[in-house]
């Protein structure tokens, strides 16, 4: 087995990325404090051709040196928009027939492994603050909630880890529907 060289990875140019068909997933980051978490989510969004990221509330925006450290240029490829109110973003997405899903531990949440994607649907995943999670007001207006099953003592994951897990899972499920 041999490690591939960067030149063998068939990476897209920025222009190719922008013109590529996107995965029907939108990310909503609400009041994310860590610039490294924000950059990491951008990098994951780039890897899976995510359609757009909404940066809400206190979530910092590019250009930012600390975001760039973990994004590694993904802020140049992934479409993003800053909005003050996560509630307004969720309401706008719902009007556009996007299914909004808070990633949170709530009553009647669907475990990620049990969540079924539907063909021709677009999903917005709402991720909340590192300490407080997705606000109750946002949870209340989302179409549903997904919970990542956890078996240890902490029952919480870093937001960038949560985003990576959920994005990967939905990406795979969407691709399976396409085949």
Secondary structure, DSSP 8 states (H G I E B T S, - for coil): -----GGGS----HHHHHHS--EEEEEEEES---HHHHHHHHHHHHHTTEEEEEEETT---SS-HHHHHHHTTGGGTS-EEEES-HHHHHHHHHHTT-EEEEES--TT-EEGGG----TT--EEEEE-BTTTBS-HHHHHHSSEEEE----SSS----HHHHHHHHHHHHHHHHHHHH-
